[in-house]
Amino acid sequence: MTLTRKEMREFFNLAKHEEQQELIRRKAISEEVQAEKHQAAMLEYFIENLDDRMLMAIHSTNTFPKRGVIKPTGHYLFNINSSSAQAIIEDSKLKYPRMTVHFTLNYAVKGVVNAGKFFRWSCKYAILVPFIDMKKRIVSLNPVDTWIIGQLSLPKTAEILVPEEEYFSKNQEFEALSGRAKVIPYPKEETLLSAVSKRLKNKGYPVTTGGGRGWFEGTEFSSTITFIEKSHFLTPKEKWRLKQKATQNNYLGWARLFTALAEKIGAGQKDHEQSLFRRVEGLADKFFEIIFDPPKEQRETYLSEFMERFGFNHPTFQSMAANAEIYQEKIGLMLEKKVYSHTQEKKDLKKLQAVLDKIKNFCNDLQIKAQVIHRKNNQITLGEFLREQNILG
């Protein structure tokens, strides 16, 4: 069969196009291999030298920083889905007493476990802060929950990932609010998790995964020895040397490396769930639930019965006020003993004391009113009492 000139040109053009596509594919594979090699090398170097330059702290949130500052939840009024209750909260300036800010290291958080249940984290923004630029503020170092006390002013090395549709509709506003941090839009079709992973890779940081307690949890790479053995880039001699180093220092799991790193930088490793700050939040959870959004069973409880209850799981106005005062005193001791010395830590711990003071006074006020009303009507329920106070609609 004889080809025409036109068919010959089309044939050669197609062949040239396919050749170009193959070159592009090979280049992409080469770049991906180089990126994988770079990330593996950084993790291997971390095992050998505890070098924290390969760590990136990531804070996922739905609240964009103001003037380049991440503010703890405790800086904002508590929000509840009730106009009458919200009016009282705003009038009393009641805030949720959380003054800690939390980060994951080298991956974006997928969700949190609370009371034994997993809740998926759905956030729009991710704030990336190089570990070396915030390590002096770290109170507790854990790859799945590194936290600080008080607001954080973002350094110029920080970046804020924003959905591109939001960014391009009000980019000047975002740029003004971001302070020294750089704003990076990510595509609409991309999830925040994917955007964070891609950004970390582009910046040359290794991308990890996190579980309930540490990196690579539930995978074969939770063992650093397996991670070394599976490396595609280390020679047998390098693998042997690195495994010897890991075994010698008891770095058999990633958690041990972070314990050693915490000691090196002078940070603690206290689980937030076991801290005084979480107990304060637990008190607040009970306070806002019982007073502003009690379940049906609670509403129908006689006020007299409610006031005479006893135990952690059955708090009263009086017991919540007492606990708020105890926590106030504990925080006061922290300040007195200079347990936390950074200026921002001290400022926000004082704010936490002020929030607890408002909770204490609010509960004491309700206790006095409840005693008066109970003497007049011992058949009144908790729900009826709260409605009389215009708390419940």
FENTASUL-V963105 format. One line per field, one symbol per residue. psi: psi as a letter, one per 20 degrees, with the letter a starting at -180 (. if undefined). A space follows every 10 residues. Layout:
BEGIN
psi: ???
END
This chain:
BEGIN
psi: ppqrgghggh ghggggghgg hhggghgggg hggggggggg hghhhgghjl ojijppppop rjopqpkkpp pqhiiqqqpq moggghgggh hilpqpmojq pqqrojqpph aqppkjqppp ooqhqppppp gijjhiipgp ophinpqrpr qpppriiqqo ppphhggihl hhgghhhici qppoqqqhiq rhgggggggg ghijqqpaqq bhhaqkpjrh jiphgggghi piiqrhghgg ghhgggghjk liqhhhghgh hghhikqakp phhjrhhhhg hhghggghgh hilqrggghi pqhggghjrq qhimqrgghh gghhgghghg hghgggjlho iqghggghhh hgghghgggg hgghghgghh gghhhhnjjq rgggghhhjk gq.
END
